[in-house]
């Protein structure tokens, strides 16, 4: 998965209101190790534990479907 796609999916889940996941970013040892290679690892604490994978997966599938529908051209999606 590209770092752009990872960022967009994370943003989608953080901003989700149906269901509201109540995500809080966690600091990863990999992101603070100061190594030469930049990591794209992102971890979150989910405050709303009633939002199961059965509720989260449709959000991700919807994003991927929309992204696939837009990828008919040769220009990649913007991360802005």
FENSULDA-V938967 format. One record per residue. N is the residue number from 1. SS is DSSP state (~ for helix, > for strand, _ for the rest). Layout:
# FENSULDA-V938967
((N:SS) (N:SS))
This chain:
# FENSULDA-V938967
((1:_) (2:_) (3:~) (4:~) (5:~) (6:~) (7:~) (8:~) (9:~) (10:~) (11:~) (12:~) (13:~) (14:~) (15:~) (16:_) (17:>) (18:_) (19:_) (20:>) (21:_) (22:_) (23:>) (24:>) (25:>) (26:>) (27:_) (28:_) (29:~) (30:~) (31:~) (32:~) (33:_) (34:_) (35:_) (36:_) (37:_) (38:_) (39:_) (40:_) (41:_) (42:_) (43:>) (44:>) (45:>) (46:>) (47:_) (48:_) (49:_) (50:_) (51:_) (52:_) (53:~) (54:~) (55:~) (56:~) (57:~) (58:~) (59:~) (60:~) (61:~) (62:~) (63:~) (64:~) (65:~) (66:~) (67:~) (68:~) (69:~) (70:~) (71:_) (72:_) (73:_) (74:_) (75:_) (76:_) (77:_) (78:_) (79:_) (80:_))
